[in-house]
Amino acid sequence: MKNLVIICCCAVLLLAGCGEPQNRAKGVYMLLDTSGTYALELKKAQNILNYLLGTLQPKDTLAVARIDTGSFSEKDIIAKVTFDTRPSVANNQKRAFKTTLDGFIGSVKSSRYTDISGGMLQAIEYLNEAGSGQNYILIFSDLKEDLKKGFVRDVPFELDNYRVVALNVTKLRADNVDPKVYMGRVAQWQGKVEEGGGKWKVINDLERLENLFVL
């Protein structure tokens, strides 16, 4: 009887360990600020893209979209891909992705407004549909939102299982006059992300991209 109990316990433990395999695929959605003079910063985004293309693995998803006047739109997605498990196909996908982004960055025209919130909402919608195990939203921007009159963005972000990384958050002229303006702007976005259940990080030193997925 004692042996039977032990066998039953072992069987239960074995079955408990045979659940669904953990989804380790990454979903990365990168937002590029194209407003005003920040559009001149986009050359730096190519280094980030090169890092992503060299780091992401088969079954990972990558999308890049622009932040402009009204960014809650699939029309702002510049390129998107889920990498194939076949290395030769994945390499071709990466080359095509890079060509598309290089072409965009080389010809981009700056927008008058900066709808960061709309871009965030579009990113969440896209990554939720992609079904990745780990979701990342990268915001390449000075984080200064400027909405066109009539645009409403008072929708809370739902960011459970999301990491949001702000990249190259440049300082504006007003920030040099009063650093509290800069710190307040960053803190405001951090608050929005964390209130939605997400994790927040800022990386301004683009030589430290190895920390991108470390939170």
Secondary structure, DSSP 8 states (H G I E B T S, - for coil): -HHHHHHHHHHHHHHHTTS------EEEEEEEE-BGGGGGGHHHHHHHHHHHHHH--TT-EEEEEEE-S--SSGGGEEEEEE--SSHHHHHHHHHHHHHHHHHHHHH---BS-B-HHHHHHHHHHHHHHHT-SEEEEEEES----B--TT---------TTEEEEEE-----HHHHH-HHHHHHHHHHHHHHHHHTT-EEEEE--TT-GGGTT--
